[in-house]
Amino acid sequence: MNLTDFIVTISIAIAVGFVLGFFTNSMVSQVRRHWLNRHLSYFKKYKNKDDAL
């Protein structure tokens, strides 16, 4: 494996990692927002119950 192949492989790996990280980050934030909305509505619904905490 010569130096050019090594540099190309590294740059491809960095690009793929960046794209995967970006998609994973957006998916995680969407799931977190969905989870927070669900739990906020649950807490509003059961605001007066002790077992909601």
N, C-alpha and C positions, 0 to 999 in steps of 0.2 A: 504494500500500500504506500504510494508516494504522497508527497505533501499536498498536492492539489486535490487528490481524492479525499484526503483527511479534512481539508478545509471545507470542501463541498459537503461532505457528510456532516460535519459539525454545524454548518450554516443551515442545512436541511433539518437537522435535529432541533436546532434552536427555533426555526420557523414553525415546525410542527408542534413543538412544545408551547410556543406562544399562542398558536391558534387553539390548541386543546385547552390551555389554561384560560383563554378568553371565553370559550364556549362553556367550560366548566364553571367559571366564575359567574357568568350570566345565569346559567341554569340554577346554581346554588342560591343566588340572590332571588330568583323567581320563586324557588321552592320555599325559601325562608320567608318571603313576603306572604305567600299563600298560607304557610303554617301560622305566621303571626296573625293574619286576618282571621283564620279559623279560631285560634285560641282567644283573640280579643272578643269575637262574637260569643264564644262559649262563656267567657268571663262576664260579659254584659248580661247574658241570659241567666246565669246562675250567680248573680252578684250577691245575693243575700244568703247563699248557702255556704256552710263551712267547708264542705267536701270539695268545693271548687278550687281550694288553695293547695 
